Amino acid sequence: MKSVGNQGQQENDTSKIDLRQLPPLKSLKGFEATARLGSVRGAAEELSLTHPAISHQIQTLEDSLGVKLFLREGRHIRLTNEGKEYYQFVRQALGILISATEQIRSSISQPSLRVQTYITTSIRWLAPRLPKFKKHYPDIELEVSTYNANWDFDEKHADIAIIYRVDDLPDHLSWQPIFESSVFPVCSPEFLAELPSSPKPYELSQYPLISVYTENKYWNWEDWFDSIDDNPNTHNKDLKILEVDTLAAALEMAIVGEGIALVNGTFADKDIASGRLVIPVSHQDKGAGEWGIVYHKNLAKDQRVTTFIQWLLEQN
C-alpha cells in the first residue's frame, strides 16, 4: 500500500475527485470503530447497529479494497498489516472531516436564548440545573437575566421567562406550568428553640417575621394568618415584619436566626433537608398557585424554546 503525502488541495482547485473510488462512508465508520475497539460487538453497540450489520460493512470494505483487513481467530479479531496501515489513514481522514464539520457548524451562530426569571429562582432553582442542560444541549446558548419579585416580562430583552403565575396574561403570550407552589414559614433550629413547644400558627405572630416585598398576596403574613386560623382575631395584629426584596434574602436571614420567614417551599427544600432551616408549625402549607414559563406565541415553534421548555418540565 502506497504512502499518502501531505498534498492538500488549494481552495480554488476545481480538479475532479473520482468519488467512485471511495468506499461507502458507513463501511469506513464501521471499520474505524471495530479497529479502535478490537471488537465487532463493541462497534455495533457504539454505532447502535447489529453485529451482522457491522460484519457486513467490514466485508463490503474488504471486497472494495481487495484485501483482508482483519484476521478472525475464533471469537477474536485483529488487524492485518494492511488493516493497521489503512486504519491510520481512515482515522486521520475521518478526524479531518469531523473537524471541518464542527468548524462549519460553529460558524453558523445562533442567537442566545434569552431567559428571564426572579433572582431567587435563578440562584436556587435554575442555576444548579444548568450544567446538565449545557451537557445535553451544547449548541443552545443561554443568556439569563434576573429581576425582583414583581413580574415584568421584558419582551424586548427576553425570549422566555420563568415566573409565578400572573392574572390576565396578554393574549400574545403563552403559558406552560412547571410546578405547583406552596408557602409556609421557616426558621433556624436555634430560633425554633425560643418558641413554645409545638407552637400554634397564631403564636408565630408574637415573634419577628420576615417576608418578601411583593404584590403577591400569598406571600403576605397578614393573609397567611387569616387563611390558616379558624378565628382570624386570635393572632397578634401588631406584627413585627421585616420586608426584603428577594426570597433569597429572606431565606438567608432566617438561616442566621433573624426571625421566621414566609417562603416558597420549592426554594427552601435543600436548606430544610440539610437542617439549616426547620418548619416551626405543623399546619403550615397554603397552596399558592403555579410557577411556569411564559413566552411569545411567535416562538412556539422555535426549536431552542421547545427544547428548553421540555427540559424544564423534566426537572420536577
C-alpha positions as CSV (number, residue, x, y, z in Angstrom):
1,M,0.0,0.0,0.0
2,K,1.5,3.4,-1.0
3,S,2.1,6.1,1.4
4,V,0.0,9.2,1.3
5,G,1.7,12.6,1.4
6,N,0.5,16.0,2.6
7,Q,-0.6,17.3,-0.7
8,G,-3.5,19.5,0.3
9,Q,-5.7,20.9,-2.5
10,Q,-5.8,24.7,-2.9
11,E,-9.1,26.4,-2.1
12,N,-9.6,27.2,-5.8
13,D,-8.7,23.7,-7.0
14,T,-11.5,22.5,-9.3
15,S,-9.9,19.2,-10.3
16,K,-12.4,16.3,-10.4
17,I,-12.4,13.9,-7.5
18,D,-13.4,10.4,-8.5
19,L,-15.9,9.6,-5.8
20,R,-16.3,6.1,-7.3
21,Q,-13.0,5.2,-5.8
22,L,-14.3,6.0,-2.3
23,P,-15.8,3.1,-0.2
24,P,-19.2,3.7,1.5
25,L,-18.8,6.1,4.4
26,K,-20.8,3.8,6.7
27,S,-18.3,1.0,6.0
28,L,-15.4,3.3,7.0
29,K,-17.2,4.2,10.2
30,G,-17.8,0.5,11.0
31,F,-14.2,-0.4,10.2
32,E,-12.8,2.5,12.3
33,A,-14.9,1.6,15.4
34,T,-14.1,-2.1,15.1
35,A,-10.4,-1.5,14.7
36,R,-10.3,1.0,17.6
37,L,-12.3,-1.2,19.9
38,G,-10.9,-4.5,18.7
39,S,-14.5,-5.9,18.7
40,V,-17.3,-6.2,16.3
41,R,-19.7,-6.3,19.2
42,G,-18.3,-3.1,20.7
43,A,-18.5,-1.3,17.3
44,A,-22.1,-2.4,17.0
45,E,-23.0,-1.1,20.4
46,E,-21.2,2.2,19.8
47,L,-22.9,2.8,16.4
48,S,-26.3,1.5,17.5
49,L,-26.2,-1.3,14.8
50,T,-26.4,-5.0,14.9
51,H,-23.5,-7.4,15.0
52,P,-24.3,-8.7,11.4
53,A,-24.6,-5.1,10.1
54,I,-21.0,-4.3,11.2
55,S,-19.7,-7.6,9.8
56,H,-21.4,-6.8,6.5
57,Q,-19.8,-3.3,6.4
58,I,-16.4,-4.8,7.0
59,Q,-16.9,-7.4,4.3
60,T,-18.0,-4.8,1.9
61,L,-15.0,-2.7,2.6
62,E,-12.6,-5.7,2.2
63,D,-14.2,-6.6,-1.1
64,S,-13.9,-3.0,-2.3
65,L,-10.2,-2.9,-1.3
66,G,-9.4,-6.4,-2.4
67,V,-7.5,-7.1,0.8
68,K,-8.3,-8.6,4.2
69,L,-8.4,-6.0,7.0
70,F,-8.9,-8.4,9.9
71,L,-7.8,-11.8,10.9
72,R,-10.6,-13.8,12.7
73,E,-9.3,-16.1,15.5
74,G,-12.4,-17.7,17.0
75,R,-14.4,-15.0,18.7
76,H,-11.5,-12.6,18.5
77,I,-10.3,-10.4,15.6
78,R,-7.1,-8.5,15.0
79,L,-5.9,-6.2,12.2
80,T,-3.8,-7.4,9.4
81,N,-0.8,-5.4,8.4
82,E,-2.8,-3.8,5.6
83,G,-5.6,-3.2,8.1
84,K,-3.3,-1.4,10.5
85,E,-2.0,0.9,7.8
86,Y,-5.4,1.6,6.4
87,Y,-6.8,2.3,9.9
88,Q,-4.3,5.1,10.3
89,F,-5.4,6.7,7.1
90,V,-9.1,6.3,7.8
91,R,-8.8,7.7,11.3
92,Q,-6.9,10.7,10.1
93,A,-9.4,11.3,7.2
94,L,-12.4,11.0,9.5
95,G,-10.8,13.3,12.0
96,I,-10.3,15.9,9.3
97,L,-13.9,15.6,8.2
98,I,-15.2,15.8,11.7
99,S,-13.1,18.9,12.5
100,A,-14.3,20.6,9.3
101,T,-17.9,19.8,10.1
102,E,-17.7,21.2,13.6
103,Q,-16.0,24.3,12.3
104,I,-18.8,24.9,9.8
105,R,-21.5,24.3,12.4
106,S,-19.9,26.6,14.9
107,S,-19.5,29.4,12.3
108,I,-23.3,29.4,11.9
109,S,-24.0,31.4,15.1
110,Q,-27.5,31.1,16.6
111,P,-28.6,33.9,18.8
112,S,-28.7,33.1,22.5
113,L,-32.0,32.1,24.1
114,R,-32.7,34.9,26.5
115,V,-34.2,33.7,29.7
116,Q,-35.6,36.0,32.4
117,T,-36.5,35.0,35.9
118,Y,-36.6,36.1,39.5
119,I,-33.2,36.4,41.3
120,T,-34.1,33.6,43.8
121,T,-35.4,31.3,41.0
122,S,-32.1,31.8,39.2
123,I,-29.9,31.2,42.2
124,R,-31.7,28.4,43.9
125,W,-33.6,26.6,41.2
126,L,-32.3,27.3,37.7
127,A,-28.5,27.8,38.1
128,P,-27.9,24.4,39.8
129,R,-29.6,22.6,36.9
130,L,-28.0,24.5,34.0
131,P,-24.8,22.3,33.8
132,K,-27.0,19.4,32.9
133,F,-28.7,21.4,30.2
134,K,-25.3,22.5,28.7
135,K,-24.2,18.9,28.7
136,H,-27.2,17.7,26.8
137,Y,-27.7,20.7,24.6
138,P,-24.2,22.3,24.0
139,D,-25.4,24.1,20.8
140,I,-28.0,26.2,22.7
141,E,-26.5,29.3,24.3
142,L,-28.5,30.7,27.2
143,E,-28.4,34.3,28.4
144,V,-30.1,34.6,31.9
145,S,-31.2,37.9,33.3
146,T,-32.9,38.4,36.7
147,Y,-35.2,40.9,38.4
148,N,-37.1,41.2,41.7
149,A,-40.3,39.5,42.8
150,N,-42.9,41.5,40.9
151,W,-43.4,40.2,37.4
152,D,-42.3,42.4,34.5
153,F,-41.6,40.3,31.3
154,D,-39.3,42.5,29.2
155,E,-40.1,41.1,25.7
156,K,-37.5,43.4,24.1
157,H,-34.7,41.7,26.0
158,A,-36.0,38.2,26.8
159,D,-37.5,35.4,24.8
160,I,-38.8,33.3,27.7
161,A,-39.5,33.9,31.4
162,I,-39.8,31.6,34.4
163,I,-42.3,33.3,36.7
164,Y,-45.1,32.9,39.2
165,R,-48.5,32.7,37.6
166,V,-49.9,36.1,36.9
167,D,-53.5,37.0,36.2
168,D,-54.6,38.5,32.9
169,L,-51.7,37.2,30.8
170,P,-51.6,39.2,27.5
171,D,-53.1,37.3,24.5
172,H,-49.9,37.2,22.6
173,L,-48.1,35.3,25.3
174,S,-48.3,31.5,26.0
175,W,-48.1,29.9,29.5
176,Q,-46.7,26.5,30.4
177,P,-46.9,25.4,34.1
178,I,-43.8,23.8,35.6
179,F,-44.6,23.1,39.3
180,E,-47.2,23.9,42.0
181,S,-46.2,26.4,44.6
182,S,-46.7,26.3,48.4
183,V,-45.9,28.9,51.0
184,F,-45.0,28.2,54.6
185,P,-42.9,29.6,57.5
186,V,-39.3,28.5,58.2
187,C,-36.8,29.5,60.8
188,S,-33.4,28.3,62.1
189,P,-33.2,25.4,64.6
190,E,-31.8,28.0,67.2
191,F,-34.8,30.3,66.7
192,L,-37.2,27.3,67.0
193,A,-35.8,26.7,70.5
194,E,-37.1,30.1,71.5
195,L,-40.7,29.2,70.5
196,P,-43.2,27.3,72.7
197,S,-43.2,23.6,72.3
198,S,-45.4,22.6,69.3
199,P,-46.5,26.2,68.7
200,K,-49.8,27.1,67.2
201,P,-49.8,29.1,63.9
202,Y,-51.2,32.2,65.5
203,E,-48.4,32.2,68.1
204,L,-45.8,33.0,65.4
205,S,-47.3,36.5,65.2
206,Q,-45.6,37.3,68.5
207,Y,-42.1,36.9,67.0
208,P,-40.0,38.8,64.4
209,L,-41.3,37.9,61.0
210,I,-39.6,38.1,57.6
211,S,-41.3,38.4,54.2
212,V,-40.6,39.3,50.6
213,Y,-41.9,42.7,49.5
214,T,-44.3,41.7,46.7
215,E,-47.8,42.3,45.4
216,N,-48.5,38.6,45.6
217,K,-50.9,38.2,48.5
218,Y,-49.8,34.6,49.1
219,W,-46.5,35.8,50.4
220,N,-48.2,38.3,52.8
221,W,-48.1,37.4,56.5
222,E,-51.4,39.0,57.3
223,D,-53.2,37.0,54.6
224,W,-51.3,33.8,55.6
225,F,-52.5,34.2,59.2
226,D,-56.1,34.8,58.1
227,S,-56.0,31.8,55.8
228,I,-55.0,29.2,58.3
229,D,-56.7,30.3,61.6
230,D,-60.3,29.4,62.3
231,N,-60.5,32.6,64.1
232,P,-58.5,35.4,62.5
233,N,-58.8,37.5,65.7
234,T,-56.5,35.1,67.6
235,H,-53.2,36.3,66.1
236,N,-51.4,39.4,67.1
237,K,-52.4,42.2,64.8
238,D,-49.3,44.3,65.6
239,L,-47.0,42.2,63.5
240,K,-43.2,42.9,63.6
241,I,-42.4,42.3,59.9
242,L,-39.1,42.9,58.2
243,E,-39.6,43.1,54.4
244,V,-36.8,42.2,52.0
245,D,-36.8,42.4,48.2
246,T,-35.9,38.8,47.4
247,L,-36.8,35.4,48.6
248,A,-33.1,34.5,48.7
249,A,-32.5,37.3,51.2
250,A,-35.5,36.1,53.3
251,L,-34.1,32.6,53.4
252,E,-30.6,33.8,54.4
253,M,-32.0,36.0,57.2
254,A,-34.0,33.1,58.6
255,I,-30.9,30.8,58.4
256,V,-28.9,33.3,60.6
257,G,-31.7,33.5,63.1
258,E,-33.2,36.9,62.4
259,G,-36.8,35.7,62.5
260,I,-39.4,33.5,60.8
261,A,-39.6,33.8,57.1
262,L,-42.6,33.1,54.9
263,V,-41.1,31.4,51.9
264,N,-41.9,29.3,48.8
265,G,-41.1,25.7,49.6
266,T,-39.6,24.9,46.3
267,F,-36.6,27.2,47.1
268,A,-36.2,26.1,50.7
269,D,-36.2,22.3,50.3
270,K,-32.4,21.9,50.3
271,D,-32.0,24.1,53.4
272,I,-34.7,22.1,55.2
273,A,-33.2,18.8,54.1
274,S,-29.7,19.9,55.4
275,G,-31.2,21.1,58.8
276,R,-30.3,24.7,58.2
277,L,-34.0,25.6,58.3
278,V,-36.9,24.0,60.1
279,I,-40.7,24.3,59.7
280,P,-42.0,25.6,63.1
281,V,-45.7,24.6,62.8
282,S,-47.4,21.5,61.6
283,H,-50.2,23.3,59.8
284,Q,-48.1,25.4,57.6
285,D,-48.9,24.9,53.9
286,K,-51.0,27.1,51.8
287,G,-51.2,26.4,48.1
288,A,-50.0,29.4,46.2
289,G,-50.7,28.6,42.6
290,E,-48.4,27.7,39.7
291,W,-44.9,28.5,38.6
292,G,-44.3,28.3,34.9
293,I,-42.9,29.5,31.6
294,V,-44.2,32.5,29.6
295,Y,-43.1,33.2,26.1
296,H,-44.3,34.9,22.9
297,K,-46.6,32.8,20.8
298,N,-44.5,33.6,17.8
299,L,-41.7,31.5,19.3
300,A,-43.9,28.4,19.8
301,K,-42.1,26.5,17.0
302,D,-38.6,27.8,17.8
303,Q,-36.6,24.7,18.4
304,R,-34.5,26.4,21.1
305,V,-37.7,27.4,23.0
306,T,-39.4,24.0,22.7
307,T,-36.2,22.2,23.7
308,F,-35.7,24.4,26.8
309,I,-39.3,24.1,27.8
310,Q,-39.3,20.3,27.5
311,W,-36.1,20.2,29.6
312,L,-37.6,22.4,32.3
313,L,-40.6,20.1,32.5
314,E,-38.3,17.2,33.1
315,Q,-36.7,18.9,36.2
316,N,-39.5,18.0,38.6
